[in-house]
Amino acid sequence: MAGELERALSALLAEPIKISAAGRTDAGVHATGQVVSFSTVRAFPFERLALALNHELPGDLRVRAAEQAPERFSARFSAVERTYVYAILNRPGPSALLARYAYHVWTPLDVDRFEAGARHLIGEHDFRSFCGSLPQSGPTRRCVKAVTIERRGDLVRVSVCADGFLHRMVRTIVGTLVECGVGRRDPKALPAVLNAQMRGAAGLTAPPQGLYLAGVRYGDGFDSFREPPLFA
């Protein structure tokens, strides 16, 4: 999707454009609150940029709004908080319509056990055990501000808010908490998982289709949060 957006921007502005995105979205992951930034020397009526881009972009990619930002603004590095939402379909049978948008868990989930495990993850910790591929440089400590779980009929909504995330961190958190929720892992064992600092100590990596980058917050108070359509 980044390539498609860069292609459309380059065509409209008649110069090569490279974007910086606030959050990574692996193949199969969705975004309802992504933010991107780029630099250009071209003059353009930026109040009409979103409309012009949506005319050029494929149907599964849309720009909600566009505006000029301060010179040093970076969608990635200026962000102070990100929120991911994960959708779980919790019922015996799968759904053909939701197969691309939610993780099907057929075993009944105990939300209380799910929440009990999540409480151990809130705060600043080394999340190495929940990291798919370690960063080439930099720490693996992150501060998780909140983990909330809500059941809405057959759908379970998991929201994780943090100052930053490691590779596949949210999907591994969800996979581990699902193991707590179905009774395969004791929620009280989560501190030991954190302390192990080994990927093998945590649970499975939940599949990508349930994950949504739902919002990015910046120091000026701007928040791009948009609820995924399954829960809106």
Secondary structure by P-SEA (a helix, b strand, c coil): caaaaaaaaaaaaccbbbbbbcccccccccccbbbbbbcccccccccaaaaaaaaaccccccccccccccccccccccccbbbbbbbbbccccccccccccbbbbcccccaaaaaaaaaaacccccccccccccccccccbbbbcbbbbbbcccbbbbbbbccccccaaaaaaaaaaaaaaaccccccaaaaaaaacccccccccccccccccccccccccccccccccccc
